[in-house]
Amino acid sequence: MPAVEGDGKGTLTATYDTDTKTLTYKAEYTGMSGPVTAAHFHGPSDNAHNAPVLIPVSGGLASPMQGSAVLTDAQAADLMGGRLYFNVHTAKLRPGEIRGQVVKGR
C-alpha cells in the first residue's frame, strides 16, 4: 500500500489470550485529517498488500479506541504469523489514513 501524505500517527497495543482466543486492544491516534470514520484489523496480508476486513472495531472510534474480539483459529494463526494489520480510515482518506502491521512485541 502506498504511503499517505499527512500528519496522522498512532499506536496499537494488543494482547492475545491463547486459552480464550481473545484479542484485547487499545489504539491511540493523533493528527488525523478529520474525524475517524472506521477502523479495523485486516488480513491476511504482509505490509505491502491490502486485505479484507477481518475484525471490526466495536464501540467508539475516538482515541483511544478499545475493544476485544474472540478469534477463529484461522484469525489467530494470522495474528501469530504477523499477517494482520490495523487500519484507521477518515472521509478524506477512505482507504486508510494510518496503517500498521500487527507484530509481536519484545
Secondary structure as the mmCIF struct_conf table of DSSP 4:
data_model
#
loop_
_struct_conf.conf_type_id
_struct_conf.id
_struct_conf.beg_label_comp_id
_struct_conf.beg_label_asym_id
_struct_conf.beg_label_seq_id
_struct_conf.end_label_comp_id
_struct_conf.end_label_asym_id
_struct_conf.end_label_seq_id
BEND BEND1 GLY A 6 ASP A 7
STRN STRN1 LYS A 9 ASP A 17
TURN_TY1_P TURN_TY1_P1 THR A 18 LYS A 21
STRN STRN2 THR A 22 THR A 30
BEND BEND2 SER A 33 GLY A 34
STRN STRN3 VAL A 36 HIS A 42
BEND BEND3 PRO A 44 PRO A 44
TURN_TY1_P TURN_TY1_P2 ASN A 47 ALA A 48
BEND BEND4 HIS A 49 HIS A 49
STRN STRN4 VAL A 53 PRO A 56
HELX_LH_PP_P HELX_LH_PP_P1 VAL A 57 SER A 58
BEND BEND5 GLY A 59 GLY A 59
BEND BEND6 ALA A 62 PRO A 64
STRN STRN5 MET A 65 VAL A 70
HELX_LH_PP_P HELX_LH_PP_P2 LEU A 71 THR A 72
HELX_RH_AL_P HELX_RH_AL_P1 ASP A 73 MET A 80
TURN_TY1_P TURN_TY1_P3 GLY A 81 GLY A 82
STRN STRN6 TYR A 85 THR A 90
BEND BEND7 ALA A 91 ALA A 91
TURN_TY1_P TURN_TY1_P4 LYS A 92 PRO A 95
BEND BEND8 GLU A 97 GLU A 97
STRN STRN7 ILE A 98 GLN A 101
#
